[in-house]
């Protein structure tokens, strides 16, 4: 969708679908967050994106507005810090107006045997995915309730919320917490016309995620028969997801006309979960020596990423 609305999106949604929408996408500067932000922008929404790398956010905003027009506002913030989240959301409400939608997309993840995991490594994932997503949801939700406004929240989960995943335990635990938040708040906040739903994507490879989930071709090394998909337990559709497919689902769940749908998590994974679990069980074939090499590669990626952060 880099050079305009894709043909697939054009056939599914009418122009101007989100003309009255103001949507915040956490982690919206790269990867899946950028894809969803672009889809909403192309359909008329005012977009707000946040993350720790302000320079990356600004570059994304400039590129998206050049491609689609409209308005993209950036916020350099660490969502692990509740006070910083409150300040950001208050700034949006006062400076631009109330949000109509929130996408909890910001995440962190890496593959590791749990026996090699440090408390610091666990906290790094849980702080973003579990705590951070709750902070943003609460900051938006209490304002919607206080102002008497409807709102919609979409959280990006994984199919592991249903069956767990070895070698990504911090992410699986944190995403499962967001799954229960989605169900719990969908009932508690329905009287306020606030909807909460979730998406559980299968493999949609992005540069940042794959550097930590498939470093040095770990998937290929673990896969039997030379098939990368077998490291996930197999994918009967025979391919990875296309970004427009995820964007289409995110637009559907956020769109007016879905008001009666709340508390649901929709898998989009080519049938991998229902076929064979769709998790990282195939990585059990990797020995400890290779895990050490994988850990060093992931640390190198993390250090490079850290050097580019501004908050």
Buried (B, 14 or more C-beta within 10 A) or exposed (E): BEEEBBEBBEEBBEEEBBEEBBBBBBBBBBBBBBBBBBBBBBBBBBBBBBBBBBEBBBBBBEBBBEBBEBBBBBBBBBBBBBEBBBBBBEBBBEEBEBBBBBBBBBBBBBBBBEEEBEEEBBBBBBBBBBBBBBBBBBBBBEBBBEEEBBBBBBBBBBBBBBEBBBBBBBBBBBBBBBBEBBBEBBEEBBEBBBBBBBBBBBBBBBEBBBBBBBBBEBBEBBBEEEBBBBBBBBBEEEEBBEBBBBBBBBBBBBBEEBEEBBBBBBBBBBBBBEBBBBBBBBBEEBEEEBBEEBBEBBEEBBEEBEEEBEB
